[in-house]
């Protein structure tokens, strides 16, 4: 992952910097974590960005018990 930082002007948005390649596994903390990444612009270090993050794993779907159909009594009319 690469983080790109831009400013928001009325006329245009200018690049402020971007990080080097960040492995996604660095964001896999299950508790709140703060990470600091260096920002680069045109090959020069221009600052840092801090991100607070934690990973929330997707909960598995609850298991649904399958019920076997119960036999239905059939009543035939007398002939």
C-alpha atoms as an extended CHARMM CRD file, in Angstrom:
* protein
*
        79  EXT
         1         1  UNK       CA              0.0000000000        0.0000000000        0.0000000000  PROA      1               0.0000000000
         2         2  UNK       CA              1.1610000000        3.5390000000       -0.7100000000  PROA      2               0.0000000000
         3         3  UNK       CA             -0.3350000000        6.5460000000        1.0760000000  PROA      3               0.0000000000
         4         4  UNK       CA             -0.5850000000        9.6870000000       -1.0250000000  PROA      4               0.0000000000
         5         5  UNK       CA             -1.1940000000       13.0280000000        0.6920000000  PROA      5               0.0000000000
         6         6  UNK       CA             -2.6650000000       16.0060000000       -1.1750000000  PROA      6               0.0000000000
         7         7  UNK       CA             -3.8090000000       19.4500000000       -0.1050000000  PROA      7               0.0000000000
         8         8  UNK       CA             -7.2500000000       20.7610000000       -1.0520000000  PROA      8               0.0000000000
         9         9  UNK       CA             -7.1460000000       24.1810000000       -2.6880000000  PROA      9               0.0000000000
        10        10  UNK       CA            -10.0840000000       25.8430000000       -4.3920000000  PROA      10              0.0000000000
        11        11  UNK       CA             -8.3640000000       25.7130000000       -7.7920000000  PROA      11              0.0000000000
        12        12  UNK       CA             -6.4060000000       22.4460000000       -7.6710000000  PROA      12              0.0000000000
        13        13  UNK       CA             -5.1030000000       19.7400000000       -5.3660000000  PROA      13              0.0000000000
        14        14  UNK       CA             -1.3250000000       19.6030000000       -5.0000000000  PROA      14              0.0000000000
        15        15  UNK       CA              0.6460000000       16.5350000000       -3.9870000000  PROA      15              0.0000000000
        16        16  UNK       CA              2.2170000000       16.9800000000       -0.5570000000  PROA      16              0.0000000000
        17        17  UNK       CA              4.0350000000       13.6360000000       -0.5680000000  PROA      17              0.0000000000
        18        18  UNK       CA              3.6870000000        9.8690000000       -0.5390000000  PROA      18              0.0000000000
        19        19  UNK       CA              5.0340000000        6.9840000000        1.4810000000  PROA      19              0.0000000000
        20        20  UNK       CA              7.2060000000        4.1900000000        0.2690000000  PROA      20              0.0000000000
        21        21  UNK       CA              5.5640000000        0.7950000000       -0.1910000000  PROA      21              0.0000000000
        22        22  UNK       CA              3.9140000000       -0.3240000000        3.0920000000  PROA      22              0.0000000000
        23        23  UNK       CA              3.1640000000       -4.0450000000        3.5330000000  PROA      23              0.0000000000
        24        24  UNK       CA             -0.5280000000       -4.5960000000        4.3740000000  PROA      24              0.0000000000
        25        25  UNK       CA              0.5190000000       -6.9420000000        7.2120000000  PROA      25              0.0000000000
        26        26  UNK       CA              1.7440000000       -3.8300000000        9.0600000000  PROA      26              0.0000000000
        27        27  UNK       CA             -1.9350000000       -2.9030000000        9.5530000000  PROA      27              0.0000000000
        28        28  UNK       CA             -2.9630000000       -6.3020000000       10.9650000000  PROA      28              0.0000000000
        29        29  UNK       CA             -2.8060000000       -5.2500000000       14.6390000000  PROA      29              0.0000000000
        30        30  UNK       CA             -5.8890000000       -6.4160000000       16.5470000000  PROA      30              0.0000000000
        31        31  UNK       CA             -5.4160000000       -3.6700000000       19.1380000000  PROA      31              0.0000000000
        32        32  UNK       CA             -5.2730000000        0.0670000000       18.5030000000  PROA      32              0.0000000000
        33        33  UNK       CA             -1.8600000000        0.9670000000       17.1220000000  PROA      33              0.0000000000
        34        34  UNK       CA             -0.2480000000        4.2090000000       15.9150000000  PROA      34              0.0000000000
        35        35  UNK       CA              2.1590000000        3.9780000000       12.9940000000  PROA      35              0.0000000000
        36        36  UNK       CA              4.3640000000        6.7440000000       11.6160000000  PROA      36              0.0000000000
        37        37  UNK       CA              5.3740000000        6.8170000000        7.9580000000  PROA      37              0.0000000000
        38        38  UNK       CA              7.8290000000        9.1260000000        6.1940000000  PROA      38              0.0000000000
        39        39  UNK       CA              6.4990000000       11.2180000000        3.3150000000  PROA      39              0.0000000000
        40        40  UNK       CA              8.5880000000       11.8000000000        0.2030000000  PROA      40              0.0000000000
        41        41  UNK       CA              8.1600000000       14.2940000000       -2.6290000000  PROA      41              0.0000000000
        42        42  UNK       CA             10.4030000000       14.1630000000       -5.7070000000  PROA      42              0.0000000000
        43        43  UNK       CA             12.7600000000       11.7730000000       -3.9040000000  PROA      43              0.0000000000
        44        44  UNK       CA             13.2220000000       13.9930000000       -0.8270000000  PROA      44              0.0000000000
        45        45  UNK       CA             11.8170000000       13.4150000000        2.6470000000  PROA      45              0.0000000000
        46        46  UNK       CA              9.2590000000       16.1470000000        3.3350000000  PROA      46              0.0000000000
        47        47  UNK       CA              7.6030000000       15.0360000000        6.5680000000  PROA      47              0.0000000000
        48        48  UNK       CA              5.7120000000       12.2700000000        8.3020000000  PROA      48              0.0000000000
        49        49  UNK       CA              2.1470000000       11.0990000000        8.6690000000  PROA      49              0.0000000000
        50        50  UNK       CA              0.7480000000        9.2480000000       11.6860000000  PROA      50              0.0000000000
        51        51  UNK       CA             -2.1370000000        6.8120000000       11.3670000000  PROA      51              0.0000000000
        52        52  UNK       CA             -4.0810000000        5.2240000000       14.2070000000  PROA      52              0.0000000000
        53        53  UNK       CA             -5.4110000000        1.8380000000       13.1390000000  PROA      53              0.0000000000
        54        54  UNK       CA             -6.5030000000       -1.6340000000       14.1150000000  PROA      54              0.0000000000
        55        55  UNK       CA             -7.7770000000       -4.6590000000       12.2440000000  PROA      55              0.0000000000
        56        56  UNK       CA            -11.2810000000       -5.9510000000       12.9110000000  PROA      56              0.0000000000
        57        57  UNK       CA            -11.5980000000       -9.4880000000       11.5530000000  PROA      57              0.0000000000
        58        58  UNK       CA            -14.8240000000      -10.3730000000        9.8060000000  PROA      58              0.0000000000
        59        59  UNK       CA            -16.9710000000      -12.5380000000       12.0270000000  PROA      59              0.0000000000
        60        60  UNK       CA            -17.9500000000      -15.8490000000       10.4830000000  PROA      60              0.0000000000
        61        61  UNK       CA            -21.6180000000      -16.2300000000        9.6270000000  PROA      61              0.0000000000
        62        62  UNK       CA            -23.5730000000      -18.0220000000       12.3560000000  PROA      62              0.0000000000
        63        63  UNK       CA            -24.1760000000      -21.6810000000       11.6640000000  PROA      63              0.0000000000
        64        64  UNK       CA            -27.7490000000      -22.5310000000       10.8340000000  PROA      64              0.0000000000
        65        65  UNK       CA            -28.8800000000      -25.9670000000       11.8320000000  PROA      65              0.0000000000
        66        66  UNK       CA            -30.6540000000      -27.8080000000        9.0970000000  PROA      66              0.0000000000
        67        67  UNK       CA            -33.8000000000      -29.4860000000       10.3160000000  PROA      67              0.0000000000
        68        68  UNK       CA            -34.8300000000      -32.7120000000        8.6870000000  PROA      68              0.0000000000
        69        69  UNK       CA            -38.3740000000      -32.5910000000        7.4110000000  PROA      69              0.0000000000
        70        70  UNK       CA            -40.8130000000      -34.4440000000        9.5940000000  PROA      70              0.0000000000
        71        71  UNK       CA            -43.1130000000      -36.9640000000        7.9510000000  PROA      71              0.0000000000
        72        72  UNK       CA            -46.6780000000      -35.7680000000        7.4770000000  PROA      72              0.0000000000
        73        73  UNK       CA            -49.4090000000      -38.3210000000        8.0860000000  PROA      73              0.0000000000
        74        74  UNK       CA            -51.5050000000      -38.9580000000        4.9960000000  PROA      74              0.0000000000
        75        75  UNK       CA            -55.1510000000      -39.7920000000        5.5480000000  PROA      75              0.0000000000
        76        76  UNK       CA            -56.8450000000      -41.5450000000        2.6370000000  PROA      76              0.0000000000
        77        77  UNK       CA            -60.6230000000      -41.4830000000        2.3030000000  PROA      77              0.0000000000
        78        78  UNK       CA            -62.4070000000      -44.8250000000        2.6300000000  PROA      78              0.0000000000
        79        79  UNK       CA            -63.7990000000      -46.2500000000       -0.5810000000  PROA      79              0.0000000000
